[in-house]
Amino acid sequence: MWNIIEKLLKQKHMSVFDLSKATGYGQSGTIYRLKNGDIKRPSFELMERIADALTVSLDEFRHVKQNAKK
């Protein structure tokens, strides 16, 4: 999942820190823990905040999961 987030960050010229601030998590480390794989099953709220911060639909992340199952 992080690979799609990273791709979107690059498209929007944002850093991980920018994303942390935009999601409201700031320096809590939540986004960094997701990036490092410490969060295996992110909550709906976390993914919603990330989608909002990146101005994309949650469906962007749903398709990644569905394609991984195929």
Secondary structure, DSSP 8 states (H G I E B T S, - for coil): -HHHHHHHHHHTT--HHHHHHHHT-GGGSHHHHHHTT--SS--HHHHHHHHHHTT--THHHHHHHHHHH-
